[in-house]
Amino acid sequence: MTQHASLSPERWARFSRERQLMMIANEMNRATALMDADDGRSRGLAYERVLRLTDLTVAVNPQRTLRRELLRWRDLVAALYLEVVPNMQGHRAVLRCLLQLSPDTAAQIPYVLDERASPT
């Protein structure tokens, strides 16, 4: 059984939208760590967890516009999942899109994608 397989929609719905998005982003971040590794299986499992959490978020979220955007975003993750060769540039772009779905998660972009300005 994969991680999150037993997570119920009722339990997932108790998390705030921002927390749900950050938990999805956390799984994407795990996949980031597997981009250089020659372990497509582990990367694939990370993407499967991302897809599972995204499906849960879509299922429990009453906001139609967010559901629509998440379903579009899910298609991008599915395309990454199907790629044989890791696509770090595409992966980072997809992660950025996810984080931009909420002001709270967008504030994390410089830290998650390591885009902090270097000190002068």
DRENKOLNU-185962 format. One record per residue: residue in three letters; x, y, z of N, C-alpha, C in turn. Coordinates in pm, 1 decimal. Layout:
+-----+----------+----------+----------+----------+----------+----------+----------+----------+----------+
:  aa :      nxx :      nyy :      nzz :     caxx :     cayy :     cazz :      cxx :      cyy :      czz :
+-----+----------+----------+----------+----------+----------+----------+----------+----------+----------+
: Ala :        X :        Y :        Z :        X :        Y :        Z :        X :        Y :        Z :
...
+-----+----------+----------+----------+----------+----------+----------+----------+----------+----------+
//
This chain:
+-----+----------+----------+----------+----------+----------+----------+----------+----------+----------+
:  aa :      nxx :      nyy :      nzz :     caxx :     cayy :     cazz :      cxx :      cyy :      czz :
+-----+----------+----------+----------+----------+----------+----------+----------+----------+----------+
: Met :     84.9 :   -117.8 :      0.0 :      0.0 :      0.0 :      0.0 :     89.5 :    124.1 :      0.0 :
: Thr :     59.9 :    219.1 :    -86.7 :    140.0 :    340.0 :    -93.4 :    100.3 :    436.4 :     16.4 :
: Gln :    193.2 :    524.9 :     45.8 :    166.5 :    628.5 :    145.1 :     44.8 :    709.3 :    100.2 :
: His :    -40.4 :    746.6 :    190.0 :   -162.7 :    824.3 :    166.7 :   -277.8 :    741.1 :    111.8 :
: Ala :   -256.2 :    613.6 :     84.7 :   -363.0 :    531.8 :     27.5 :   -480.9 :    518.4 :    123.3 :
: Ser :   -453.3 :    522.1 :    252.3 :   -562.2 :    507.0 :    349.4 :   -615.8 :    641.1 :    398.4 :
: Leu :   -565.9 :    750.1 :    344.5 :   -612.7 :    882.6 :    384.9 :   -754.1 :    904.6 :    332.0 :
: Ser :   -847.2 :    926.5 :    422.7 :   -987.2 :    940.6 :    381.8 :  -1015.9 :   1083.8 :    336.6 :
: Pro :  -1112.1 :   1100.3 :    248.2 :  -1153.0 :   1234.6 :    207.0 :  -1199.7 :   1318.8 :    326.6 :
: Glu :  -1263.8 :   1255.2 :    423.5 :  -1312.1 :   1328.7 :    541.0 :  -1194.9 :   1388.3 :    619.6 :
: Arg :  -1090.9 :   1309.3 :    638.2 :   -974.1 :   1359.8 :    710.2 :   -903.0 :   1467.5 :    628.9 :
: Trp :   -888.2 :   1444.8 :    499.5 :   -821.5 :   1541.9 :    412.4 :   -896.5 :   1674.2 :    411.1 :
: Ala :  -1029.5 :   1668.8 :    414.6 :  -1112.1 :   1790.3 :    410.4 :  -1092.8 :   1875.2 :    536.1 :
: Arg :  -1045.0 :   1818.0 :    643.9 :  -1023.8 :   1894.9 :    766.8 :   -902.1 :   1986.2 :    757.9 :
: Phe :   -813.6 :   1959.9 :    663.2 :   -698.0 :   2047.6 :    643.8 :   -741.4 :   2170.9 :    564.3 :
: Ser :   -677.3 :   2283.3 :    591.0 :   -705.5 :   2404.3 :    512.9 :   -658.8 :   2383.1 :    368.7 :
: Arg :   -711.3 :   2463.2 :    279.6 :   -671.1 :   2454.2 :    138.8 :   -520.1 :   2475.9 :    125.6 :
: Glu :   -466.9 :   2573.4 :    198.8 :   -324.2 :   2601.3 :    191.4 :   -242.2 :   2482.4 :    241.2 :
: Arg :   -289.0 :   2420.0 :    346.2 :   -216.5 :   2303.2 :    398.9 :   -221.9 :   2188.4 :    298.3 :
: Gln :   -335.6 :   2168.6 :    234.7 :   -345.6 :   2064.2 :    132.2 :   -246.2 :   2091.2 :     19.5 :
: Leu :   -241.3 :   2216.2 :    -26.4 :   -149.6 :   2251.2 :   -134.8 :     -4.3 :   2232.2 :    -91.9 :
: Met :     26.0 :   2268.3 :     32.5 :    163.5 :   2251.6 :     80.0 :    199.7 :   2104.0 :     94.4 :
: Met :    104.6 :   2020.9 :    130.8 :    132.9 :   1877.6 :    141.1 :    156.2 :   1816.6 :      2.8 :
: Ile :     82.6 :   1864.7 :    -96.6 :    107.3 :   1821.2 :   -234.4 :    246.0 :   1869.5 :   -278.3 :
: Ala :    276.1 :   1995.2 :   -246.5 :    407.3 :   2051.3 :   -281.3 :    519.7 :   1974.0 :   -213.6 :
: Asn :    496.2 :   1927.3 :    -92.1 :    596.1 :   1847.7 :    -22.4 :    627.0 :   1719.2 :    -98.9 :
: Glu :    524.5 :   1654.8 :   -151.3 :    547.2 :   1533.8 :   -232.3 :    620.2 :   1567.9 :   -361.8 :
: Met :    587.6 :   1683.3 :   -420.3 :    660.8 :   1726.6 :   -540.6 :    807.2 :   1750.1 :   -505.0 :
: Asn :    831.1 :   1806.3 :   -387.2 :    968.0 :   1831.5 :   -343.0 :   1043.8 :   1700.2 :   -324.7 :
: Arg :    975.1 :   1598.0 :   -276.6 :   1039.1 :   1465.5 :   -266.9 :   1079.5 :   1415.8 :   -405.2 :
: Ala :    993.0 :   1437.8 :   -502.5 :   1025.3 :   1397.1 :   -639.3 :   1144.7 :   1477.1 :   -692.2 :
: Thr :   1156.7 :   1603.0 :   -650.6 :   1270.3 :   1685.9 :   -691.6 :   1401.4 :   1619.0 :   -651.4 :
: Ala :   1403.8 :   1564.4 :   -531.4 :   1525.6 :   1499.8 :   -482.2 :   1560.5 :   1374.8 :   -561.7 :
: Leu :   1465.9 :   1322.1 :   -636.4 :   1488.3 :   1199.3 :   -712.9 :   1517.7 :   1226.6 :   -860.3 :
: Met :   1530.8 :   1352.7 :   -898.2 :   1555.3 :   1386.9 :  -1038.1 :   1694.9 :   1345.4 :  -1083.5 :
: Asp :   1793.5 :   1362.5 :   -998.3 :   1930.2 :   1327.3 :  -1035.9 :   1956.3 :   1178.4 :  -1020.9 :
: Ala :   1881.2 :   1116.9 :   -933.0 :   1899.9 :    974.3 :   -908.8 :   1850.3 :    893.7 :  -1028.1 :
: Asp :   1911.7 :    780.3 :  -1045.8 :   1869.5 :    691.8 :  -1154.8 :   1765.8 :    593.5 :  -1099.8 :
: Asp :   1667.6 :    648.1 :  -1030.3 :   1565.4 :    565.8 :   -967.5 :   1427.5 :    612.1 :  -1013.0 :
: Gly :   1393.6 :    576.6 :  -1134.0 :   1264.2 :    615.3 :  -1190.2 :   1148.0 :    558.7 :  -1111.0 :
: Arg :   1167.1 :    443.6 :  -1049.2 :   1058.8 :    383.2 :   -970.1 :   1021.5 :    471.5 :   -850.9 :
: Ser :   1120.8 :    517.1 :   -777.0 :   1092.9 :    602.7 :   -661.0 :   1031.9 :    735.2 :   -704.1 :
: Arg :   1082.7 :    790.3 :   -813.6 :   1026.7 :    914.9 :   -866.7 :    881.8 :    892.7 :   -907.9 :
: Gly :    854.9 :    780.4 :   -973.3 :    718.8 :    747.1 :  -1013.0 :    626.0 :    733.8 :   -893.7 :
: Leu :    674.7 :    671.8 :   -786.9 :    593.0 :    659.1 :   -665.4 :    565.1 :    795.3 :   -603.6 :
: Ala :    662.4 :    885.1 :   -608.8 :    640.1 :   1020.9 :   -557.7 :    531.2 :   1091.0 :   -639.3 :
: Tyr :    538.1 :   1076.8 :   -771.7 :    433.9 :   1137.0 :   -856.3 :    297.5 :   1072.2 :   -830.2 :
: Glu :    295.8 :    942.5 :   -802.0 :    168.5 :    877.2 :   -769.1 :    108.4 :    936.4 :   -642.2 :
: Arg :    192.1 :    965.4 :   -543.5 :    142.8 :   1028.5 :   -421.1 :     90.7 :   1168.4 :   -449.7 :
: Val :    159.4 :   1241.2 :   -536.8 :    113.4 :   1374.9 :   -576.3 :    -24.9 :   1365.1 :   -641.2 :
: Leu :    -39.9 :   1271.0 :   -731.3 :   -168.7 :   1254.4 :   -800.4 :   -278.5 :   1215.7 :   -702.1 :
: Arg :   -248.2 :   1129.0 :   -607.9 :   -346.4 :   1086.9 :   -507.7 :   -392.5 :   1205.0 :   -422.4 :
: Leu :   -298.3 :   1285.0 :   -374.1 :   -335.3 :   1400.3 :   -291.8 :   -410.7 :   1505.6 :   -373.4 :
: Thr :   -373.5 :   1520.0 :   -497.8 :   -445.7 :   1612.9 :   -585.0 :   -589.3 :   1566.2 :   -604.9 :
: Asp :   -606.8 :   1436.6 :   -628.3 :   -742.4 :   1381.9 :   -643.3 :   -825.1 :   1404.5 :   -517.7 :
: Leu :   -765.8 :   1385.4 :   -401.6 :   -836.9 :   1410.1 :   -276.1 :   -876.1 :   1557.4 :   -263.7 :
: Thr :   -786.1 :   1646.0 :   -299.9 :   -813.1 :   1789.1 :   -290.8 :   -927.5 :   1828.8 :   -382.9 :
: Val :   -926.5 :   1776.3 :   -502.3 :  -1035.3 :   1803.7 :   -597.4 :  -1167.1 :   1749.9 :   -542.1 :
: Ala :  -1163.2 :   1631.1 :   -484.4 :  -1285.7 :   1567.4 :   -435.4 :  -1348.9 :   1641.8 :   -318.2 :
: Val :  -1268.0 :   1703.8 :   -233.5 :  -1323.7 :   1764.3 :   -112.2 :  -1339.4 :   1915.8 :   -120.4 :
: Asn :  -1291.6 :   1975.9 :   -227.0 :  -1295.1 :   2121.5 :   -233.4 :  -1420.6 :   2170.9 :   -302.8 :
: Pro :  -1497.4 :   2255.0 :   -235.3 :  -1620.7 :   2305.2 :   -295.8 :  -1598.8 :   2417.3 :   -398.3 :
: Gln :  -1480.5 :   2478.0 :   -398.3 :  -1454.1 :   2590.5 :   -487.9 :  -1429.4 :   2539.9 :   -630.7 :
: Arg :  -1524.1 :   2567.3 :   -716.7 :  -1520.9 :   2515.9 :   -854.0 :  -1397.0 :   2561.2 :   -932.2 :
: Thr :  -1359.0 :   2687.0 :   -915.3 :  -1243.7 :   2737.1 :   -991.0 :  -1114.7 :   2668.2 :   -947.8 :
: Leu :  -1099.5 :   2643.8 :   -818.0 :   -979.9 :   2573.4 :   -771.6 :   -978.4 :   2430.2 :   -823.9 :
: Arg :  -1092.1 :   2364.5 :   -820.3 :  -1098.8 :   2226.5 :   -872.8 :  -1058.7 :   2223.4 :  -1019.9 :
: Arg :  -1109.0 :   2318.9 :  -1096.5 :  -1076.1 :   2324.3 :  -1239.3 :   -926.2 :   2342.8 :  -1259.9 :
: Glu :   -865.0 :   2434.3 :  -1185.2 :   -721.3 :   2458.6 :  -1200.0 :   -639.7 :   2337.9 :  -1153.4 :
: Leu :   -683.3 :   2273.9 :  -1047.0 :   -612.0 :   2155.0 :  -1000.2 :   -619.9 :   2040.6 :  -1100.4 :
: Leu :   -733.1 :   2026.8 :  -1165.9 :   -745.2 :   1921.2 :  -1267.4 :   -654.1 :   1949.7 :  -1386.5 :
: Arg :   -642.1 :   2076.3 :  -1424.4 :   -548.0 :   2112.2 :  -1531.1 :   -405.0 :   2084.1 :  -1486.0 :
: Trp :   -375.9 :   2121.9 :  -1361.7 :   -242.7 :   2101.4 :  -1306.5 :   -210.9 :   1952.7 :  -1297.8 :
: Arg :   -311.0 :   1873.9 :  -1261.4 :   -293.6 :   1728.4 :  -1249.9 :   -247.3 :   1668.9 :  -1382.6 :
: Asp :   -300.1 :   1719.1 :  -1493.4 :   -258.3 :   1670.8 :  -1625.4 :   -108.3 :   1693.6 :  -1647.9 :
: Leu :    -56.5 :   1805.6 :  -1597.1 :     87.0 :   1833.4 :  -1610.6 :    169.7 :   1734.0 :  -1530.8 :
: Val :    122.9 :   1701.3 :  -1410.0 :    193.7 :   1602.9 :  -1327.7 :    187.9 :   1465.3 :  -1394.2 :
: Ala :     71.9 :   1431.0 :  -1448.4 :     58.3 :   1301.3 :  -1515.4 :    156.3 :   1290.2 :  -1632.5 :
: Ala :    175.9 :   1399.8 :  -1703.8 :    272.0 :   1398.9 :  -1814.8 :    414.2 :   1377.0 :  -1761.9 :
: Leu :    448.6 :   1440.1 :  -1650.1 :    580.5 :   1418.2 :  -1589.6 :    596.3 :   1272.6 :  -1546.1 :
: Tyr :    491.3 :   1217.8 :  -1490.7 :    491.9 :   1078.8 :  -1444.1 :    521.4 :    982.1 :  -1559.2 :
: Leu :    469.9 :   1012.0 :  -1676.0 :    486.4 :    923.3 :  -1791.5 :    621.9 :    937.2 :  -1860.4 :
: Glu :    693.8 :   1046.1 :  -1833.0 :    823.6 :   1066.4 :  -1896.9 :    925.7 :    966.4 :  -1844.1 :
: Val :   1002.4 :    909.0 :  -1934.1 :   1104.8 :    811.0 :  -1895.6 :   1227.5 :    882.8 :  -1839.6 :
: Val :   1265.7 :    991.0 :  -1903.8 :   1382.0 :   1069.3 :  -1861.6 :   1333.6 :   1182.0 :  -1770.4 :
: Pro :   1395.5 :   1198.9 :  -1653.8 :   1353.3 :   1306.2 :  -1563.1 :   1360.5 :   1442.4 :  -1630.8 :
: Asn :   1259.6 :   1524.5 :  -1605.6 :   1251.8 :   1657.8 :  -1665.3 :   1251.1 :   1760.4 :  -1553.1 :
: Met :   1370.2 :   1799.4 :  -1507.5 :   1380.3 :   1891.3 :  -1394.7 :   1319.8 :   2026.8 :  -1426.2 :
: Gln :   1342.1 :   2078.3 :  -1544.6 :   1287.7 :   2209.6 :  -1579.7 :   1134.7 :   2205.2 :  -1579.1 :
: Gly :   1076.6 :   2102.7 :  -1638.2 :    931.2 :   2088.5 :  -1637.7 :    877.4 :   2066.6 :  -1498.2 :
: His :    948.1 :   1988.4 :  -1420.2 :    907.1 :   1960.3 :  -1282.7 :    901.7 :   2089.2 :  -1201.3 :
: Arg :   1005.7 :   2169.9 :  -1210.8 :   1009.5 :   2296.5 :  -1135.9 :    898.5 :   2390.7 :  -1181.4 :
: Ala :    870.5 :   2394.7 :  -1310.1 :    763.7 :   2481.2 :  -1361.1 :    627.9 :   2435.3 :  -1308.7 :
: Val :    606.7 :   2304.1 :  -1303.5 :    479.8 :   2249.8 :  -1253.4 :    466.3 :   2277.8 :  -1103.7 :
: Leu :    574.3 :   2262.4 :  -1029.1 :    571.3 :   2292.5 :   -886.2 :    541.1 :   2439.7 :   -863.3 :
: Arg :    601.9 :   2527.1 :   -942.0 :    575.0 :   2670.7 :   -930.8 :    426.3 :   2699.8 :   -955.2 :
: Cys :    369.2 :   2637.7 :  -1055.2 :    225.9 :   2657.4 :  -1083.9 :    140.0 :   2618.1 :   -964.3 :
: Leu :    172.5 :   2506.2 :   -901.9 :     97.2 :   2462.2 :   -784.3 :    105.2 :   2565.8 :   -673.9 :
: Leu :    224.2 :   2611.4 :   -645.5 :    242.6 :   2706.8 :   -536.8 :    173.6 :   2840.5 :   -564.2 :
: Gln :    152.6 :   2874.0 :   -689.0 :     87.7 :   3000.2 :   -723.5 :    -64.7 :   2996.0 :   -706.3 :
: Leu :   -119.3 :   2882.4 :   -667.2 :   -264.6 :   2871.8 :   -651.4 :   -318.0 :   2939.6 :   -525.4 :
: Ser :   -231.0 :   2982.6 :   -438.4 :   -272.7 :   3048.4 :   -314.3 :   -166.2 :   3149.4 :   -273.5 :
: Pro :   -207.5 :   3264.9 :   -220.7 :   -107.2 :   3362.5 :   -174.1 :    -14.8 :   3304.8 :    -65.7 :
: Asp :    -69.7 :   3224.0 :     23.2 :     12.7 :   3165.9 :    129.8 :    117.3 :   3070.3 :     74.3 :
: Thr :     79.7 :   2989.1 :    -21.4 :    176.4 :   2894.9 :    -78.5 :    271.9 :   2966.1 :   -174.6 :
: Ala :    224.3 :   3069.9 :   -241.9 :    311.5 :   3145.9 :   -332.7 :    426.4 :   3210.3 :   -256.2 :
: Ala :    403.5 :   3244.5 :   -129.8 :    509.5 :   3303.5 :    -47.7 :    624.0 :   3205.0 :    -24.7 :
: Gln :    600.2 :   3077.0 :    -47.4 :    702.1 :   2975.0 :    -26.0 :    791.1 :   2952.0 :   -148.7 :
: Ile :    754.6 :   3009.1 :   -262.2 :    828.8 :   2985.2 :   -387.2 :    978.8 :   3011.9 :   -373.0 :
: Pro :   1020.2 :   3124.3 :   -314.9 :   1165.0 :   3147.6 :   -306.1 :   1238.6 :   3040.6 :   -225.1 :
: Tyr :   1170.8 :   2980.0 :   -130.0 :   1234.0 :   2880.9 :    -44.3 :   1228.4 :   2740.8 :   -105.7 :
: Val :   1114.2 :   2706.0 :   -160.4 :   1095.8 :   2572.4 :   -217.4 :   1176.0 :   2557.8 :   -346.5 :
: Leu :   1175.5 :   2661.2 :   -427.3 :   1248.2 :   2655.4 :   -554.6 :   1386.1 :   2720.3 :   -546.3 :
: Asp :   1428.4 :   2754.0 :   -423.6 :   1559.6 :   2810.9 :   -396.8 :   1588.3 :   2930.4 :   -487.4 :
: Glu :   1496.2 :   3025.4 :   -486.4 :   1511.7 :   3145.0 :   -568.2 :   1537.0 :   3268.5 :   -482.1 :
: Arg :   1590.0 :   3246.4 :   -364.1 :   1620.5 :   3359.4 :   -275.8 :   1732.9 :   3439.3 :   -337.4 :
: Ala :   1720.0 :   3568.8 :   -322.9 :   1825.0 :   3656.7 :   -374.5 :   1951.1 :   3636.0 :   -292.8 :
: Ser :   2061.9 :   3627.3 :   -361.4 :   2187.9 :   3611.0 :   -289.1 :   2228.4 :   3745.4 :   -229.7 :
: Pro :   2289.1 :   3743.8 :   -110.3 :   2329.5 :   3869.2 :    -46.8 :   2435.5 :   3940.0 :   -127.6 :
: Thr :   2429.0 :   4072.5 :   -126.2 :   2529.4 :   4150.2 :   -199.0 :   2632.7 :   4207.5 :   -108.6 :
+-----+----------+----------+----------+----------+----------+----------+----------+----------+----------+
//
